[in-house]
Amino acid sequence: MTQFVFALVTTLGTQTISTEYFSGLDACFYYQRRLNTQHIYHHPKEQHLHAQCRPTRVDPTRVEIFDR
């Protein structure tokens, strides 16, 4: 059985470096904003860290889903 969650996908340049799953959109947006604003002025564009929340379905027995 799958569960609807929000995936916080973090990329560095064009490479995906992390995917975390949140049960609520507010928590996902909180971490997205924090990640997107902390590196904006310190790295060249090809090394820019970018985070995005994406709705998705996952199997809760295979991934960890965060509440906050």
DSSP file (Angstrom, degrees, kcal/mol; ACC not computed):
  #  RESIDUE AA STRUCTURE BP1 BP2  ACC     N-H-->O    O-->H-N    N-H-->O    O-->H-N    TCO  KAPPA ALPHA  PHI   PSI    X-CA   Y-CA   Z-CA
    1    1 A M              0   0    0      0, 0.0     2,-0.2     0, 0.0    57,-0.0   0.000 360.0 360.0 360.0 137.8    0.0    0.0    0.0
    2    2 A T        -     0   0    0     57,-0.2     2,-0.4    58,-0.1    57,-0.2  -0.658 360.0-146.1-104.0 160.7    1.3    3.5   -0.8
    3    3 A Q  E     -A   58   0A   0     55,-2.9    55,-2.2    -2,-0.2     2,-0.5  -0.974  19.8-119.5-126.9 139.1    1.0    6.7    1.0
    4    4 A F  E     +A   57   0A   0     -2,-0.4     2,-0.2    53,-0.2    53,-0.2  -0.666  50.1 151.4 -77.7 124.6    0.7   10.2   -0.4
    5    5 A V  E     -A   56   0A   0     51,-2.8    51,-2.5    -2,-0.5     2,-0.5  -0.818  46.2-105.3-141.4 178.7    3.7   12.4    0.8
    6    6 A F  E     -AB  55  22A   0     16,-2.8    16,-2.7    -2,-0.2     2,-0.5  -0.971  28.7-147.9-115.2 124.5    5.8   15.3   -0.3
    7    7 A A  E     -AB  54  21A   0     47,-3.5    47,-2.5    -2,-0.5     2,-0.9  -0.809   2.1-150.5 -95.0 124.3    9.3   14.6   -1.4
    8    8 A L  E     -AB  53  20A   0     12,-3.5    12,-1.9    -2,-0.5     2,-0.6  -0.837  19.5-167.0 -92.2 103.0   12.0   17.2   -0.7
    9    9 A V  E     -AB  52  19A   0     43,-2.8    43,-1.8    -2,-0.9     2,-0.5  -0.836   1.7-164.9 -98.4 120.7   14.4   16.6   -3.6
   10   10 A T  E     -AB  51  18A   0      8,-2.8     7,-2.6    -2,-0.6     8,-1.6  -0.913   7.3-174.4-110.2 128.1   17.8   18.4   -3.2
   11   11 A T  E     -AB  50  16A   0     39,-3.2    39,-2.7    -2,-0.5     2,-0.5  -0.900  20.0-155.0-121.3 150.9   20.1   18.8   -6.2
   12   12 A L  E >  S-AB  49  15A   0      3,-2.8     3,-1.7    -2,-0.3     2,-0.6  -0.952  78.5 -42.9-122.0 106.9   23.6   20.1   -6.5
   13   13 A G  T 3  S-     0   0    0     35,-2.3    34,-0.1    -2,-0.5    -2,-0.1  -0.645 125.8 -26.6  68.8-117.5   24.0   21.4  -10.1
   14   14 A T  T 3  S+     0   0    0     -2,-0.6     2,-0.5    32,-0.2    -1,-0.2   0.405 119.2  94.9-107.1   0.0   22.3   18.7  -12.1
   15   15 A Q  E <  S-B   12   0A   0     -3,-1.7    -3,-2.8     2,-0.0     2,-0.5  -0.808  71.9-131.3-100.1 129.8   22.8   15.8   -9.7
   16   16 A T  E     +B   11   0A   0     -2,-0.5    -5,-0.3    -5,-0.2     3,-0.1  -0.661  29.0 173.2 -75.2 123.0   20.2   14.7   -7.1
   17   17 A I  E     +     0   0A   0     -7,-2.6     2,-0.3    -2,-0.5    -6,-0.2   0.607  59.3  13.3-108.1 -15.9   22.0   14.4   -3.8
   18   18 A S  E     -B   10   0A   0     -8,-1.6    -8,-2.8     2,-0.0     2,-0.4  -0.980  46.8-169.9-160.9 145.3   19.1   13.8   -1.4
   19   19 A T  E     +B    9   0A   0     -2,-0.3     2,-0.3   -10,-0.2   -10,-0.2  -0.941  15.3 177.9-137.9 117.6   15.4   12.9   -1.2
   20   20 A E  E     -B    8   0A   0    -12,-1.9   -12,-3.5    -2,-0.4     2,-0.4  -0.902  19.4-138.0-117.4 147.5   13.5   13.2    2.1
   21   21 A Y  E     -Bc   7  65A   0     43,-0.7    45,-3.2    -2,-0.3     2,-0.4  -0.904  17.0-172.7-114.3 133.9    9.8   12.4    2.5
   22   22 A F  E     -Bc   6  66A   0    -16,-2.7   -16,-2.8    -2,-0.4    45,-0.2  -0.951  24.0-146.9-124.7 142.2    7.4   14.5    4.6
   23   23 A S  S    S+     0   0    0     43,-2.5     2,-0.4    -2,-0.4    44,-0.1   0.765  86.2  50.9 -76.7 -24.9    3.8   13.8    5.5
   24   24 A G  S  > S-     0   0    0     42,-0.4     4,-1.5     1,-0.1     5,-0.1  -0.892  71.2-140.3-119.5 146.9    2.9   17.5    5.5
   25   25 A L  H  > S+     0   0    0     -2,-0.4     4,-2.8     1,-0.2     5,-0.2   0.852 100.1  60.9 -68.4 -36.4    3.5   20.2    2.9
   26   26 A D  H  > S+     0   0    0      1,-0.2     4,-2.2     2,-0.2    -1,-0.2   0.915 106.1  46.0 -60.3 -44.3    4.3   22.9    5.6
   27   27 A A  H  > S+     0   0    0      2,-0.2     4,-2.0     1,-0.2     5,-0.2   0.906 112.8  50.5 -65.6 -41.3    7.3   21.0    6.9
   28   28 A C  H  X S+     0   0    0     -4,-1.5     4,-2.2     1,-0.2    -2,-0.2   0.935 111.7  47.4 -62.2 -46.2    8.5   20.3    3.3
   29   29 A F  H  X S+     0   0    0     -4,-2.8     4,-2.7     2,-0.2     5,-0.2   0.868 107.9  57.3 -62.7 -37.1    8.2   24.0    2.4
   30   30 A Y  H  X S+     0   0    0     -4,-2.2     4,-2.1    -5,-0.2    -1,-0.2   0.957 112.0  39.6 -58.5 -51.8   10.0   25.0    5.6
   31   31 A Y  H  X S+     0   0    0     -4,-2.0     4,-2.4     1,-0.2     5,-0.2   0.841 112.8  57.0 -69.9 -32.2   13.1   22.9    4.8
   32   32 A Q  H  X S+     0   0    0     -4,-2.2     4,-2.5    -5,-0.2    19,-0.2   0.948 109.2  45.2 -60.9 -48.7   12.9   23.9    1.1
   33   33 A R  H  X S+     0   0    0     -4,-2.7     4,-1.7     1,-0.2    -2,-0.2   0.908 112.5  51.6 -61.9 -42.9   13.1   27.6    2.0
   34   34 A R  H  X S+     0   0    0     -4,-2.1     4,-1.2    -5,-0.2    -1,-0.2   0.923 114.1  43.0 -61.4 -45.1   16.0   27.0    4.4
   35   35 A L  H  X S+     0   0    0     -4,-2.4     4,-0.7     1,-0.2    -2,-0.2   0.900 113.3  51.2 -69.2 -40.6   18.0   25.1    1.9
   36   36 A N  H  < S+     0   0    0     -4,-2.5    -1,-0.2    -5,-0.2    -2,-0.2   0.771 113.8  43.5 -71.2 -25.3   17.4   27.4   -1.0
   37   37 A T  H  < S+     0   0    0     -4,-1.7     3,-0.3    -5,-0.2     4,-0.2   0.675 102.2  64.5 -94.9 -17.0   18.3   30.6    0.9
   38   38 A Q  H  < S+     0   0    0     -4,-1.2    -2,-0.1     1,-0.2    -1,-0.1   0.748 111.4  31.2 -80.9 -20.7   21.5   29.4    2.7
   39   39 A H  S >X S+     0   0    0     -4,-0.7     4,-0.8    10,-0.2     3,-0.6   0.334  83.9 106.4-115.9   7.2   23.6   28.8   -0.4
   40   40 A I  T 34 S+     0   0    0     -3,-0.3    -1,-0.1     1,-0.2    -2,-0.1   0.809  90.5  29.2 -64.4 -32.5   22.4   31.3   -2.9
   41   41 A Y  T 34 S+     0   0    0     -4,-0.2    -1,-0.2     1,-0.1    -2,-0.1   0.474 111.4  64.4-106.1  -2.5   25.4   33.7   -2.8
   42   42 A H  T <4 S+     0   0    0     -3,-0.6    -2,-0.1     2,-0.1    -1,-0.1   0.569  94.9  50.1-103.2  -9.2   28.2   31.4   -1.9
   43   43 A H  S  < S-     0   0    0     -4,-0.8     5,-0.1    -3,-0.1    -1,-0.0  -0.945  81.1-104.8-133.2 149.8   28.6   29.1   -4.9
   44   44 A P    >   -     0   0    0      0, 0.0     3,-1.8     0, 0.0    -2,-0.1  -0.284  45.5-101.4 -64.5 161.0   28.9   29.3   -8.6
   45   45 A K  G >  S+     0   0    0      1,-0.3     3,-1.6     2,-0.2   -32,-0.2   0.835 120.7  57.0 -56.8 -38.3   25.7   28.4  -10.6
   46   46 A E  G 3  S+     0   0    0      1,-0.3    -1,-0.3   -34,-0.1   -32,-0.2   0.672 113.3  41.7 -70.4 -14.8   27.0   24.9  -11.6
   47   47 A Q  G <  S+     0   0    0     -3,-1.8    -1,-0.3   -34,-0.1     2,-0.3   0.103  86.2 137.1-112.8  19.5   27.4   24.1   -7.8
   48   48 A H    <   -     0   0    0     -3,-1.6   -35,-2.3   -36,-0.1     2,-0.4  -0.493  50.6-135.2 -73.2 131.0   24.2   25.7   -6.8
   49   49 A L  E     -A   12   0A   0     -2,-0.3     2,-0.4   -37,-0.2   -37,-0.2  -0.722  27.4-179.1 -84.2 130.7   22.1   23.8   -4.2
   50   50 A H  E     -A   11   0A   0    -39,-2.7   -39,-3.2    -2,-0.4     2,-0.4  -0.999   9.8-166.5-136.8 133.1   18.4   23.7   -5.1
   51   51 A A  E     +A   10   0A   0     -2,-0.4     2,-0.3   -19,-0.2   -41,-0.2  -0.933   8.0 179.1-119.8 143.9   15.6   22.1   -3.1
   52   52 A Q  E     -A    9   0A   0    -43,-1.8   -43,-2.8    -2,-0.4     2,-0.5  -0.997  23.7-133.9-146.0 137.2   12.1   21.4   -4.4
   53   53 A C  E     -A    8   0A   0     -2,-0.3   -45,-0.2   -45,-0.2   -47,-0.0  -0.798  27.2-177.8 -91.8 129.7    9.0   19.8   -2.8
   54   54 A R  E     -A    7   0A   0    -47,-2.5   -47,-3.5    -2,-0.5     2,-0.2  -0.993  26.3-124.4-129.4 130.9    7.2   17.3   -5.1
   55   55 A P  E     +A    6   0A   0      0, 0.0     2,-0.3     0, 0.0   -49,-0.2  -0.523  47.8 148.8 -70.3 139.4    4.0   15.4   -4.4
   56   56 A T  E     -A    5   0A   0    -51,-2.5   -51,-2.8    -2,-0.2     2,-0.4  -0.960  44.0-113.9-158.8 172.2    4.5   11.6   -4.7
   57   57 A R  E     +A    4   0A   0     -2,-0.3     2,-0.3   -53,-0.2   -53,-0.2  -0.969  35.0 173.7-118.0 135.6    3.4    8.2   -3.5
   58   58 A V  E     -A    3   0A   0    -55,-2.2   -55,-2.9    -2,-0.4    -2,-0.0  -0.919  39.0-107.8-136.3 161.9    5.8    5.9   -1.6
   59   59 A D    >>  -     0   0    0     -2,-0.3     3,-2.2   -57,-0.2     4,-1.2  -0.840  26.3-150.9 -88.4 113.2    5.7    2.6    0.3
   60   60 A P  T 34 S+     0   0    0      0, 0.0     5,-0.2     0, 0.0    -1,-0.1   0.647  93.7  61.9 -64.9 -13.5    6.0    3.6    4.0
   61   61 A T  T 34 S+     0   0    0      1,-0.1     3,-0.1     3,-0.1    -2,-0.0   0.615 109.0  41.8 -83.8 -11.5    7.7    0.2    4.7
   62   62 A R  T <4 S+     0   0    0     -3,-2.2     2,-0.3     1,-0.1    -1,-0.1   0.651 117.2  37.2-107.9 -20.7   10.6    1.1    2.4
   63   63 A V  S  < S-     0   0    0     -4,-1.2     2,-0.5   -43,-0.0    -1,-0.1  -0.914  79.3-112.5-131.1 157.7   11.3    4.8    3.2
   64   64 A E        -     0   0    0     -2,-0.3   -43,-0.7    -3,-0.1     2,-0.5  -0.782  27.8-157.2 -89.6 131.2   11.3    7.0    6.3
   65   65 A I  E     -c   21   0A   0     -2,-0.5     2,-0.3    -5,-0.2   -43,-0.2  -0.948   8.2-147.1-112.6 122.2    8.5    9.6    6.4
   66   66 A F  E     -c   22   0A   0    -45,-3.2   -43,-2.5    -2,-0.5   -42,-0.4  -0.636  11.4-159.4 -89.8 143.6    9.1   12.6    8.6
   67   67 A D              0   0    0     -2,-0.3   -40,-0.2   -45,-0.2    -1,-0.1   0.745 360.0 360.0 -88.7 -27.7    6.3   14.5   10.4
   68   68 A R              0   0    0    -41,-0.1   -46,-0.1   -42,-0.1    -2,-0.1   0.301 360.0 360.0-135.3 360.0    8.3   17.7   10.8
